[in-house]
């Protein structure tokens, strides 16, 4: 089916599909909602996924029979060329990324199909556990690029490794601690996190990783706080986080 025919079919199925959002309006709306750098990354990820709904196919249209794999690439906004991608500032995605309907009943199968098999799992974490978490945080009435699902996998695994480092430090297990340090450092280069880094997030990850590799437990706890990882002890470390942010951003904060 040609693009014009697909758009016509969407509009015929759902009158709400006549409504479109211009690039300028979408960008302004997303930038107003853009989180500050000091907010935890899980909030940044949630904002990035939510931002997709601003430029997405209207919810009514998505609910008229689309399954999780929409077959739609490029801009999700009816009327735009399919090779046109909007840089929302919070997240960046490839024009070749397929858009996924997060409200579809088969979302769990699509999420499982993009599991990054190369990614190391923290001790005690299974592929099934991680997939269930990604499905849980992705389930909402919206569209998102496939890369966002991969990013969710990587982000959740990164939190697991922070928790694993803290547990190893508590137990005095130097071998496990060293393994966790290595993976935490490598995570800043994981493909989906790099591809969707709209604000120096991976630079912050590297700054934390350097301190953690040196055995700095306070830095590990500050990273766990920043990430809202399960290993966080609940003690706020704002001054330490500010110090690390200053190292990364300097006067640009």
Buried (B, 14 or more C-beta within 10 A) or exposed (E): EEEEEBBBBBBEBBEBBEBBBEBEEBBEBBEEBBBEBEEBBBEBBBBBBBBBBBBBBBBBBBBEEBBBBBEBBBBBBBBBEBEEBBEBBBBBBEEEBBBBBBBBEEBBEBBBEBBBEEBBBBBEBEBEEBBEBBBEBBBBEBBBBBBBBBBBBBBBBBBBBBBBBBBBBEEEBEEBBEBBBBBBBBBBEBBBBEBBBBBBBBBBBBBBBBBBBEBBBEBBBBBBBBBEBEBBEEEEBEEBBEBBBEEBBEEEE
